[in-house]
């Protein structure tokens, strides 16, 4: 087999089987958040398409952070709006001063016992750096999130996703879940069909 034919076959394989290789692992712009699969806090694969049609608040959380009491506000707005098509997805991360050192089971128990968290929690991930999860790559890259892109600076950064999977807003950690700014945007998105 000629060298040219071998190279052509390799390139064809790369292009058809793994298009992300061409973008350095960056999510393709035609991908949506609903194409991603994440592990829940119990280690089960959960396709984010499960939440299609809902307004979603995605939050990177930590148990030993100054913002950890925001779990209370998160649970409060979840309880208030969950029957209207709203869900919160919590993603523990240990990227900032080792503020989430626990195992998934320890995190789950902490959330249940300390804050009675009932919204879906996911397995610990990384929200930045070489080990950044595909979800947070999607949320922070300019190609997939031109309006609200940029690195995660701390725990409890919040992304509001509309019913179609578009990123509707980003709230920095100091903005509490029950603040007028967040609640107004949630209600605005819930009002859209």
C-alpha positions as CSV (number, residue, x, y, z in Angstrom):
1,X,0.0,0.0,0.0
2,X,1.4,3.4,-0.9
3,X,2.4,5.9,1.7
4,X,-0.1,8.4,0.2
5,X,-3.0,5.9,0.6
6,X,-2.0,5.1,4.2
7,X,-2.0,8.8,5.1
8,X,-5.3,9.4,3.3
9,X,-6.9,6.5,5.2
10,X,-5.6,7.8,8.6
11,X,-6.8,11.3,7.9
12,X,-10.2,10.0,6.8
13,X,-10.5,8.0,10.1
14,X,-9.6,11.0,12.2
15,X,-12.1,13.3,10.4
16,X,-15.0,10.8,10.5
17,X,-14.5,9.0,13.8
18,X,-13.2,11.8,16.0
19,X,-13.8,15.4,14.9
20,X,-12.8,16.7,18.3
21,X,-9.2,15.8,17.5
22,X,-9.1,18.5,15.0
23,X,-10.1,21.1,17.6
24,X,-7.8,20.0,20.3
25,X,-10.6,18.5,22.3
26,X,-12.7,21.6,22.3
27,X,-16.4,20.8,21.9
28,X,-17.6,21.3,18.3
29,X,-19.8,24.3,17.8
30,X,-22.8,22.2,16.6
31,X,-22.7,20.2,19.8
32,X,-25.3,21.1,22.5
33,X,-25.2,20.7,26.2
34,X,-27.7,17.8,25.8
35,X,-25.1,15.8,23.9
36,X,-23.0,15.4,27.0
37,X,-23.1,12.5,29.5
38,X,-21.9,13.0,33.1
39,X,-21.6,10.7,36.0
40,X,-24.1,11.4,38.8
41,X,-23.0,11.4,42.5
42,X,-23.5,7.6,42.6
43,X,-21.3,7.0,39.6
44,X,-24.1,6.3,37.1
45,X,-23.9,7.8,33.6
46,X,-26.6,10.5,33.1
47,X,-27.2,12.0,29.7
48,X,-27.9,15.7,30.1
49,X,-30.7,15.2,27.5
50,X,-32.6,14.0,30.5
51,X,-33.1,17.7,31.4
52,X,-34.1,18.8,27.9
53,X,-37.0,21.2,28.0
54,X,-36.2,22.4,31.5
55,X,-34.5,25.6,32.6
56,X,-31.2,24.5,34.2
57,X,-28.9,26.1,36.7
58,X,-25.4,24.5,36.6
59,X,-23.2,25.2,39.7
60,X,-19.7,24.1,40.6
61,X,-20.0,23.4,44.3
62,X,-17.6,22.7,47.2
63,X,-18.1,21.7,50.9
64,X,-15.4,23.8,52.5
65,X,-15.8,27.1,50.8
66,X,-16.9,30.5,52.1
67,X,-19.8,30.2,49.6
68,X,-20.8,26.7,50.8
69,X,-23.9,28.2,52.6
70,X,-25.3,29.0,49.1
71,X,-26.4,25.3,49.1
72,X,-29.3,26.6,51.3
73,X,-30.3,29.2,48.7
74,X,-29.9,26.7,45.9
75,X,-32.2,24.2,47.6
76,X,-34.7,27.0,48.3
77,X,-35.0,28.1,44.6
78,X,-35.0,24.5,43.5
79,X,-38.0,23.8,45.8
80,X,-39.8,26.9,44.6
81,X,-39.4,26.4,40.9
82,X,-38.9,22.6,40.3
83,X,-42.6,22.0,39.5
84,X,-42.4,24.7,36.9
85,X,-39.7,23.1,34.8
86,X,-36.6,24.2,36.7
87,X,-33.7,22.0,37.8
88,X,-30.3,22.7,39.5
89,X,-27.3,20.5,38.7
90,X,-24.5,20.5,41.3
91,X,-21.0,19.6,40.2
92,X,-18.5,19.3,43.0
93,X,-15.0,20.4,42.1
94,X,-11.7,20.5,44.1
95,X,-10.0,23.1,41.9
96,X,-9.8,26.0,44.3
97,X,-7.7,25.6,47.4
98,X,-8.8,22.0,47.9
99,X,-12.2,23.0,49.1
100,X,-13.9,19.8,48.0
101,X,-11.5,17.1,49.2
102,X,-14.2,14.4,49.9
103,X,-15.2,11.4,48.0
104,X,-18.5,11.4,46.1
105,X,-20.2,9.5,49.0
106,X,-18.8,12.0,51.5
107,X,-20.0,14.9,49.4
108,X,-23.5,13.3,49.0
109,X,-23.8,12.8,52.8
110,X,-22.6,16.3,53.5
111,X,-25.2,17.8,51.2
112,X,-28.0,15.7,52.6
113,X,-27.2,16.1,56.3
114,X,-26.1,19.7,56.3
115,X,-28.3,21.3,53.7
116,X,-31.0,18.6,52.8
117,X,-30.1,18.9,49.1
118,X,-32.6,17.2,46.9
119,X,-31.5,18.6,43.5
120,X,-29.4,16.3,41.3
121,X,-25.7,16.1,42.3
122,X,-23.0,14.8,40.1
123,X,-19.6,13.1,40.6
124,X,-16.7,15.3,41.4
125,X,-15.1,16.9,38.3
126,X,-12.5,19.5,37.4
127,X,-13.8,22.8,36.1
128,X,-10.5,24.2,34.8
129,X,-7.0,23.1,33.6
130,X,-5.9,20.0,31.8
131,X,-8.5,17.8,33.5
132,X,-11.4,20.2,32.8
133,X,-14.6,18.2,32.2
134,X,-16.2,18.4,28.8
135,X,-19.2,20.2,30.4
136,X,-17.1,23.0,31.7
137,X,-15.1,23.2,28.5
138,X,-18.5,23.7,26.8
139,X,-19.6,26.3,29.3
140,X,-16.4,28.3,29.2
141,X,-15.1,28.2,25.6
142,X,-15.7,31.2,23.3
143,X,-16.8,28.9,20.4
144,X,-19.7,27.4,22.3
145,X,-20.5,30.2,24.7
146,X,-19.6,33.5,23.0
147,X,-21.7,35.7,25.4
148,X,-20.6,34.2,28.8
149,X,-17.3,32.5,28.2
150,X,-14.2,32.7,30.3
151,X,-12.5,30.7,33.0
152,X,-14.2,29.6,36.2
153,X,-12.6,31.8,38.9
154,X,-14.1,30.2,42.0
155,X,-16.6,27.7,43.4
156,X,-20.3,28.5,43.0
157,X,-20.1,30.0,39.6
158,X,-23.6,29.6,38.1
159,X,-24.7,29.1,34.5
160,X,-28.4,29.3,33.5
161,X,-29.4,27.2,30.6
162,X,-32.6,27.8,28.7
163,X,-35.1,25.0,27.7
164,X,-33.3,24.6,24.3
165,X,-29.9,24.2,25.8
166,X,-28.5,27.7,25.2
167,X,-26.5,29.5,27.9
168,X,-28.8,32.3,29.0
169,X,-26.8,33.8,31.8
170,X,-23.7,33.4,34.0
171,X,-23.5,34.5,37.6
172,X,-20.2,34.8,39.5
173,X,-19.9,33.2,43.0
174,X,-20.8,36.3,45.0
175,X,-24.2,36.5,43.3
176,X,-26.4,34.4,45.6
177,X,-28.9,31.9,44.2
178,X,-31.9,33.7,45.7
179,X,-30.8,37.2,44.6
180,X,-33.1,39.3,42.6
181,X,-30.7,39.0,39.6
182,X,-30.8,35.2,39.5
183,X,-34.5,34.8,40.4
184,X,-35.6,37.4,37.7
185,X,-33.6,35.5,35.0
186,X,-34.9,32.1,36.1
187,X,-38.5,33.4,36.0
188,X,-37.9,35.1,32.6
189,X,-36.6,31.8,31.2
190,X,-39.4,29.8,32.8
191,X,-41.9,32.2,31.1
192,X,-40.6,31.3,27.6
193,X,-41.9,28.2,25.8
